[in-house]
Amino acid sequence: MNELIIECLDDLEAALEWLELPGQSRPGKAEIDKCRQNVAQLRRALASARGREEQTPLKWLDLPTGVSNALLRAGYSTIEELEKLTPSQLASVPRIGGMSVKLVASALKTWKSRSLG
């Protein structure tokens, strides 16, 4: 049963990525974001049932490309990894300045409010 849920979630994520390609007829960004939040909630629930934490891709925060690239180069690829960082740890990442720290904090706050609501 869990494998079926995982397969469905993976298929849904792939469909969302396809819908975001330029030129595709697609629902609005709000609908896509809501769908991503639902997928994340299902993954967390499934992971909790399994006794481990699920990892949500960093790209779901919709950070500016430069910020995302700097975080990825520094080895941070999931939202859960960013949530564990203090602002000073985040600021120590190369190419992440004060404004980027604020952007990440705001994106994480928005992410939490959506995923809990």
GROMACS elastic network, one bead per residue, 0.5 to 0.9 nm:
[ bonds ]
;  ai    aj funct       b0    kb
    1     4     6  0.51698   500
    1     5     6  0.64430   500
    1     6     6  0.87559   500
    2     5     6  0.50714   500
    2     6     6  0.61867   500
    2     7     6  0.85899   500
    2    46     6  0.75141   500
    3     6     6  0.50085   500
    3     7     6  0.60786   500
    3     8     6  0.85753   500
    4     7     6  0.50433   500
    4     8     6  0.61591   500
    4     9     6  0.85740   500
    5     8     6  0.51257   500
    5     9     6  0.61395   500
    5    10     6  0.85711   500
    5    42     6  0.87139   500
    5    43     6  0.88686   500
    5    46     6  0.84595   500
    6     9     6  0.50862   500
    6    10     6  0.60953   500
    6    11     6  0.85681   500
    6    43     6  0.78428   500
    6    46     6  0.85464   500
    7    10     6  0.50897   500
    7    11     6  0.61706   500
    7    12     6  0.85983   500
    8    11     6  0.50615   500
    8    12     6  0.61266   500
    8    13     6  0.86078   500
    9    12     6  0.50054   500
    9    13     6  0.61423   500
    9    14     6  0.85990   500
    9    39     6  0.63937   500
    9    42     6  0.81340   500
    9    43     6  0.78195   500
   10    13     6  0.51001   500
   10    14     6  0.62113   500
   10    15     6  0.86224   500
   11    14     6  0.50949   500
   11    15     6  0.61808   500
   11    16     6  0.86427   500
   12    15     6  0.50314   500
   12    16     6  0.61906   500
   12    17     6  0.86811   500
   12    35     6  0.86868   500
   12    36     6  0.88350   500
   12    39     6  0.78960   500
   13    16     6  0.50528   500
   13    17     6  0.62790   500
   13    18     6  0.86855   500
   13    35     6  0.89257   500
   13    36     6  0.75276   500
   13    39     6  0.76895   500
   14    17     6  0.51184   500
   14    18     6  0.62601   500
   14    19     6  0.86630   500
   15    18     6  0.50303   500
   15    19     6  0.61423   500
   15    20     6  0.87073   500
   16    19     6  0.50433   500
   16    20     6  0.63716   500
   16    32     6  0.68695   500
   16    35     6  0.81816   500
   16    36     6  0.79129   500
   17    20     6  0.52161   500
   17    21     6  0.68346   500
   18    21     6  0.54236   500
   18    24     6  0.79214   500
   19    22     6  0.81851   500
   19    23     6  0.89743   500
   19    24     6  0.60477   500
   19    25     6  0.72986   500
   19    26     6  0.56271   500
   19    27     6  0.79192   500
   19    32     6  0.85398   500
   20    23     6  0.86336   500
   20    24     6  0.71910   500
   20    26     6  0.73996   500
   20    29     6  0.87365   500
   20    32     6  0.84958   500
   21    24     6  0.60077   500
   22    25     6  0.87638   500
   23    26     6  0.87979   500
   26    29     6  0.87916   500
   26    32     6  0.88418   500
   27    30     6  0.81010   500
   27    31     6  0.61399   500
   27    32     6  0.67765   500
   28    31     6  0.54404   500
   28    32     6  0.64896   500
   28    33     6  0.87487   500
   29    32     6  0.50568   500
   29    33     6  0.60054   500
   29    34     6  0.85179   500
   30    33     6  0.50793   500
   30    34     6  0.61214   500
   30    35     6  0.85889   500
   31    34     6  0.51025   500
   31    35     6  0.61900   500
   31    36     6  0.86429   500
   32    35     6  0.50703   500
   32    36     6  0.61982   500
   32    37     6  0.86434   500
   33    36     6  0.50278   500
   33    37     6  0.61761   500
   33    38     6  0.86620   500
   33    60     6  0.82563   500
   34    37     6  0.50390   500
   34    38     6  0.62673   500
   34    39     6  0.86923   500
   34   114     6  0.80885   500
   35    38     6  0.50788   500
   35    39     6  0.62604   500
   35    40     6  0.86436   500
   36    39     6  0.50491   500
   36    40     6  0.61551   500
   36    41     6  0.86272   500
   36    60     6  0.76712   500
   37    40     6  0.50249   500
   37    41     6  0.61604   500
   37    42     6  0.86246   500
   37    60     6  0.89622   500
   37   111     6  0.82717   500
   37   114     6  0.67930   500
   37   115     6  0.56757   500
   38    41     6  0.50813   500
   38    42     6  0.61884   500
   38    43     6  0.85652   500
   38   115     6  0.76312   500
   39    42     6  0.51413   500
   39    43     6  0.61249   500
   39    44     6  0.86185   500
   40    43     6  0.50543   500
   40    44     6  0.61247   500
   40    45     6  0.85574   500
   40    54     6  0.84225   500
   40    55     6  0.87804   500
   40    56     6  0.68045   500
   40   115     6  0.74153   500
   41    44     6  0.51268   500
   41    45     6  0.61251   500
   41    46     6  0.85414   500
   41   115     6  0.64638   500
   41   116     6  0.83020   500
   42    45     6  0.50966   500
   42    46     6  0.60805   500
   42    47     6  0.84657   500
   43    46     6  0.50818   500
   43    47     6  0.59717   500
   43    48     6  0.84334   500
   43    53     6  0.89985   500
   43    54     6  0.62437   500
   43    55     6  0.84232   500
   43    56     6  0.86009   500
   44    48     6  0.59366   500
   44    49     6  0.84975   500
   44    52     6  0.87308   500
   44    53     6  0.67814   500
   44    54     6  0.53964   500
   44    55     6  0.82235   500
   44    56     6  0.89308   500
   45    48     6  0.50462   500
   45    49     6  0.62167   500
   45    50     6  0.86529   500
   45    54     6  0.86026   500
   46    49     6  0.50888   500
   46    50     6  0.63419   500
   46    51     6  0.86782   500
   46    52     6  0.88400   500
   46    54     6  0.81663   500
   47    51     6  0.60812   500
   47    52     6  0.51782   500
   47    53     6  0.55388   500
   47    54     6  0.54098   500
   48    52     6  0.56704   500
   48    53     6  0.64648   500
   48    54     6  0.79152   500
   49    52     6  0.77759   500
   50    53     6  0.86067   500
   53    80     6  0.87526   500
   54    80     6  0.83617   500
   55    77     6  0.89133   500
   55    78     6  0.59598   500
   55    79     6  0.71631   500
   55    80     6  0.63371   500
   55    81     6  0.84367   500
   56    59     6  0.85671   500
   56    60     6  0.75427   500
   56    77     6  0.84228   500
   56    78     6  0.52720   500
   56    79     6  0.55517   500
   56    80     6  0.67496   500
   57    60     6  0.59877   500
   57    61     6  0.82699   500
   57    77     6  0.61407   500
   57    79     6  0.61611   500
   57    80     6  0.86494   500
   58    61     6  0.59201   500
   58    62     6  0.80599   500
   58    63     6  0.84764   500
   58    68     6  0.74977   500
   58    71     6  0.87997   500
   58    72     6  0.83869   500
   58    76     6  0.77917   500
   58    77     6  0.52698   500
   58    79     6  0.50719   500
   58    80     6  0.85317   500
   58    81     6  0.88945   500
   58    82     6  0.84314   500
   59    62     6  0.57509   500
   59    63     6  0.72318   500
   59    68     6  0.73586   500
   59    77     6  0.81862   500
   59    78     6  0.80901   500
   59    79     6  0.84899   500
   60    63     6  0.81655   500
   60    78     6  0.89775   500
   60    79     6  0.80616   500
   60   111     6  0.85864   500
   61    68     6  0.89962   500
   61    79     6  0.75795   500
   61   104     6  0.82300   500
   61   107     6  0.58590   500
   61   108     6  0.71308   500
   61   110     6  0.85985   500
   61   111     6  0.69073   500
   62    65     6  0.83772   500
   62    68     6  0.84115   500
   62   107     6  0.76856   500
   63    66     6  0.81976   500
   63    67     6  0.63644   500
   63    68     6  0.59520   500
   63   103     6  0.74217   500
   63   104     6  0.71759   500
   63   107     6  0.72569   500
   64    67     6  0.54298   500
   64    68     6  0.62680   500
   64    69     6  0.86375   500
   64   100     6  0.89325   500
   64   103     6  0.86827   500
   65    68     6  0.51055   500
   65    69     6  0.59723   500
   65    70     6  0.85152   500
   66    69     6  0.51363   500
   66    70     6  0.61279   500
   66    71     6  0.86432   500
   66    95     6  0.83015   500
   66    96     6  0.89394   500
   67    70     6  0.51752   500
   67    71     6  0.62606   500
   67    72     6  0.86145   500
   67    95     6  0.76634   500
   67    96     6  0.67559   500
   67   100     6  0.65565   500
   67   103     6  0.87635   500
   67   104     6  0.83508   500
   68    71     6  0.51827   500
   68    72     6  0.60887   500
   68    73     6  0.85586   500
   68    76     6  0.89610   500
   68    77     6  0.87498   500
   69    72     6  0.50397   500
   69    73     6  0.60171   500
   69    74     6  0.85082   500
   70    73     6  0.51609   500
   70    74     6  0.62474   500
   70    75     6  0.88110   500
   70    76     6  0.88193   500
   70    93     6  0.74455   500
   70    94     6  0.67573   500
   70    95     6  0.60796   500
   70    96     6  0.69332   500
   71    74     6  0.50647   500
   71    75     6  0.64169   500
   71    76     6  0.52693   500
   71    77     6  0.71996   500
   71    82     6  0.89106   500
   71    90     6  0.87927   500
   71    93     6  0.72191   500
   71    94     6  0.84089   500
   71    95     6  0.87157   500
   71    96     6  0.80707   500
   72    75     6  0.50622   500
   72    76     6  0.50382   500
   72    77     6  0.55418   500
   72    78     6  0.89885   500
   73    76     6  0.74048   500
   73    77     6  0.89156   500
   73    94     6  0.88669   500
   74    77     6  0.88317   500
   74    93     6  0.66211   500
   74    94     6  0.75454   500
   76    79     6  0.82283   500
   76    81     6  0.62652   500
   76    82     6  0.69286   500
   77    80     6  0.87473   500
   77    81     6  0.72356   500
   77    82     6  0.83402   500
   78    81     6  0.53544   500
   78    82     6  0.67383   500
   78    83     6  0.89306   500
   79    82     6  0.51784   500
   79    83     6  0.62560   500
   79    84     6  0.89446   500
   79   108     6  0.76956   500
   79   111     6  0.89410   500
   80    83     6  0.50842   500
   80    84     6  0.66570   500
   81    84     6  0.54842   500
   81    85     6  0.70335   500
   82    85     6  0.53500   500
   82    86     6  0.85385   500
   82    90     6  0.80073   500
   82   104     6  0.83957   500
   82   108     6  0.82147   500
   83    86     6  0.80375   500
   83   105     6  0.87868   500
   83   108     6  0.72435   500
   85    88     6  0.79847   500
   85    89     6  0.58062   500
   85    90     6  0.61311   500
   86    89     6  0.51441   500
   86    90     6  0.62467   500
   86    91     6  0.86133   500
   87    90     6  0.50354   500
   87    91     6  0.60708   500
   87    92     6  0.86692   500
   87   101     6  0.65524   500
   87   102     6  0.86734   500
   87   105     6  0.81812   500
   88    92     6  0.62724   500
   88   101     6  0.87217   500
   89    92     6  0.51885   500
   89    93     6  0.70345   500
   90    93     6  0.55566   500
   90    96     6  0.71630   500
   90    97     6  0.86075   500
   90   100     6  0.88930   500
   90   101     6  0.65037   500
   90   104     6  0.88833   500
   91    94     6  0.78104   500
   91    95     6  0.85095   500
   91    96     6  0.55809   500
   91    97     6  0.57512   500
   91    98     6  0.67070   500
   91   100     6  0.80916   500
   91   101     6  0.62644   500
   92    95     6  0.85671   500
   92    96     6  0.71218   500
   92    97     6  0.82304   500
   93    96     6  0.55411   500
   93    97     6  0.83074   500
   94    97     6  0.82272   500
   95   100     6  0.86734   500
   96    99     6  0.79074   500
   96   100     6  0.55285   500
   96   101     6  0.67506   500
   97   100     6  0.52512   500
   97   101     6  0.62518   500
   97   102     6  0.88008   500
   98   101     6  0.50938   500
   98   102     6  0.63913   500
   98   103     6  0.87391   500
   99   102     6  0.51048   500
   99   103     6  0.62285   500
   99   104     6  0.87073   500
  100   104     6  0.61133   500
  100   105     6  0.84875   500
  101   104     6  0.52030   500
  101   105     6  0.61224   500
  101   106     6  0.85788   500
  102   105     6  0.50667   500
  102   106     6  0.60667   500
  102   107     6  0.85231   500
  103   106     6  0.51578   500
  103   107     6  0.60972   500
  103   108     6  0.85674   500
  104   107     6  0.50501   500
  104   108     6  0.60515   500
  104   109     6  0.85115   500
  105   108     6  0.51580   500
  105   109     6  0.61352   500
  105   110     6  0.86449   500
  106   109     6  0.50780   500
  106   110     6  0.61900   500
  106   111     6  0.85172   500
  107   110     6  0.51154   500
  107   111     6  0.60281   500
  107   112     6  0.86273   500
  108   112     6  0.61251   500
  108   113     6  0.86020   500
  109   112     6  0.52088   500
  109   113     6  0.62520   500
  109   114     6  0.86695   500
  110   113     6  0.51936   500
  110   114     6  0.61844   500
  110   115     6  0.85558   500
  111   114     6  0.52424   500
  111   115     6  0.60401   500
  111   116     6  0.85025   500
  112   115     6  0.51371   500
  112   116     6  0.59557   500
  112   117     6  0.82537   500
  113   116     6  0.53427   500
  113   117     6  0.58581   500
  114   117     6  0.51223   500
